[in-house]
Structures are given as C-alpha cells and as structure tokens.
C-alpha cells in the first residue's frame, strides 16, 4: 500500500498531484490552510478513484499542526511518500516595497514550513519512501520586481532537498525536488495580479504557461520507482525558463 501526505493539497499543483497519485492507487492525507471547500472537493475527486483520503487543516509553519498532520496519516498506515508543496507569494512588487509582515509570512510558509514538514516526514517514512519538495524556477531566476522574498525562500528549499537527501540516503529514502515555472493556479490572483499569466506567457520559451497536471506528472515520477538512483536533485519544469 502507498500512503502519501500532500501539503497544500486542496488546490492547484497539490490538487492535481492528489488526483494523479490516486490514479496510481495512493491513499492520501491532504493538508490545507485556508480553503476547506477546495480541499473537500479534491478529496471527493480522489475518493471517486477508489482510494482513502483524509483532509487535515494545518499551518505548515506551526510545528504542532505539522505533528497533527502526520499523526493523522499514521492512523491510516505506514507513510511511503511526502509531497512538500504548501506555498504562497502573497505580494507582487519590489522587495523595498514589500511589507515586513508579508516577508515573514512568505518565508515562514515556503521555507520554515517546508523544513518542519520534511523534518517530521522523514521520521515517519518507511525504508524505500520518497519526498518531493516543490520549489520554483524563481529560486534561480530571482524574480526581480515581483517576489524576491519568495525566490529566496524557494532557493532555501533547493538546499533543503540536497542536504536532506544525503542525510536519509542510508535509510533508503530519496529526497528530490520539482521547480515549476509559471503555472495556471490561483497563486497569482492571491498575490494581487490575476492577469499575470497572460502577461508573462510570451517570455516563456515554449510560449505558454504550464498546467498543474504537468507538474503533477513530474512529482509522480520522482515519487515513484521510475528513478531509483535519483536523490538530491531538483527537476526544473518551467517551459525552458
């Protein structure tokens, strides 16, 4: 049996990954922070595919919430996979104009949260388990005039992937990352720029933005048995950027 935790599993890339993994027979535990209706809708889609799915509200930057999330997963069985996906940008603009409270929240969710989730996750994973950390192409592009704070946090996620992979390799656990480019999710509207997709698509070499399902395919591949010798790597899925 495969049992996978997906943080930020209610919407966007997390939801697409939930459906993709359910199609492979994974039982799932999905966390969400602010949108229970979306999380419940994703859970219904997953259960329609014949797997077990539990939904847990969790702030990934809160260690107690993270423990509660994994405790809920432990009630279903042994953990075999973790998709460390929760994230947000919250604001678009120059760093000098970004409120301090936004900087702190973005770093807390995208970096501190990812670290706390990975920390607990590798404690619970069985031998042969796998982690996929969802980073961003912003980690190497820097995202000037948009969200340097977010890019910096995601660069930290890439280092988390590399270092943690080496720590847990002797236990047979693989840790890899996926770095999406511009993807059609509501993260852009939530940051105050609902038209961003159309604005930036021409700058992508492939001439379009990505779809959540395309990122989910990469996550499923890294989480599965198709690349057993890959660990510590971050796969860029960004249309050439």
FENSULVEN-V18792 format. One record per backbone hydrogen bond with DSSP energy under -0.5 kcal/mol. CO is the residue of the C=O (numbers start at 1). NH is the residue of the N-H. E is the energy in kcal/mol with one decimal. If there is no record, write none. Layout:
BEGIN
co=<CO	CO>
nh=<NH	NH>
e=<E	E>
END
This chain:
BEGIN
co=<2	3	3	4	5	6	6	8	11	11	12	13	14	15	16	17	18	19	20	21	21	22	27	28	29	30	31	31	32	35	36	37	38	39	40	41	42	43	44	46	46	47	52	54	56	58	59	61	62	63	64	65	66	67	68	69	70	71	73	73	79	80	81	82	82	83	83	84	89	94	95	97	99	99	100	101	102	103	104	105	106	107	107	108	111	112	113	114	115	116	117	118	119	120	120	121	121	124	126	129	130	131	132	133	133	136	137	137	138	143	143	146	147	148	149	150	151	152	153	154	155	156	157	158	159	160	161	162	163	164	165	168	168	169	174	175	176	177	178	178	179	180	181	182	183	185	186	187	188	189	191	193	195	196	197	200	201	204	210	211	211	212	213	214	215	216	217	218	219	220	225	227	229	233	233	234	235	237	238	239>
nh=<27	80	81	29	83	9	31	11	14	15	16	17	18	19	20	21	22	23	24	24	26	25	4	54	6	56	9	10	58	39	40	41	42	43	44	45	46	47	48	49	51	50	28	30	32	60	62	63	66	67	68	69	70	71	72	73	74	75	76	77	126	130	5	84	132	7	85	134	91	97	98	99	102	103	104	105	106	107	108	109	110	111	112	113	115	116	117	118	119	120	121	122	123	123	124	124	125	79	129	174	82	176	84	135	178	139	140	141	142	146	147	93	151	152	153	154	155	156	157	158	159	160	161	162	163	164	165	166	167	168	169	171	173	172	131	232	133	235	135	180	237	137	183	210	185	188	190	191	193	192	92	196	199	200	201	203	204	207	184	214	215	216	217	218	219	220	221	222	223	224	228	230	231	177	235	236	179	181	241	206>
e=<-2.9	-2.6	-1.9	-2.0	-3.1	-0.7	-2.4	-0.5	-1.0	-1.3	-2.4	-2.4	-2.1	-2.2	-2.2	-2.9	-2.4	-1.7	-0.5	-1.0	-2.2	-1.7	-2.5	-2.1	-2.6	-2.8	-2.2	-0.6	-2.7	-1.9	-2.7	-2.2	-2.3	-2.4	-2.1	-1.9	-2.3	-2.7	-1.9	-1.5	-1.0	-2.2	-2.7	-2.9	-1.5	-0.8	-2.2	-0.6	-2.3	-2.4	-2.2	-2.2	-2.1	-2.4	-2.0	-1.6	-2.3	-1.1	-1.8	-0.9	-2.3	-1.7	-2.0	-0.6	-2.7	-2.2	-1.4	-2.5	-0.8	-1.3	-1.7	-0.5	-0.6	-2.1	-2.6	-2.0	-2.8	-2.4	-2.6	-2.6	-2.6	-2.0	-2.2	-2.5	-2.5	-2.7	-2.6	-2.4	-2.8	-2.1	-2.8	-2.6	-0.6	-0.5	-1.3	-0.5	-1.8	-0.6	-2.2	-1.9	-1.8	-2.5	-2.5	-0.9	-2.2	-1.7	-1.6	-1.6	-2.7	-1.6	-1.6	-2.1	-2.2	-2.6	-1.8	-2.4	-2.0	-1.4	-1.2	-1.7	-1.5	-2.3	-2.4	-1.9	-2.8	-2.6	-1.7	-1.1	-1.6	-2.2	-1.0	-1.4	-1.6	-2.2	-2.6	-3.6	-2.8	-3.0	-3.0	-0.7	-2.2	-3.1	-0.5	-3.2	-1.9	-0.7	-2.3	-0.9	-2.4	-1.7	-0.6	-1.8	-1.6	-2.5	-1.7	-1.7	-1.8	-2.6	-2.6	-1.4	-1.2	-2.3	-1.6	-1.2	-2.3	-2.7	-2.0	-2.3	-2.3	-1.5	-0.6	-1.6	-0.6	-2.8	-0.5	-0.6	-3.1	-1.7	-1.5	-1.4>
END
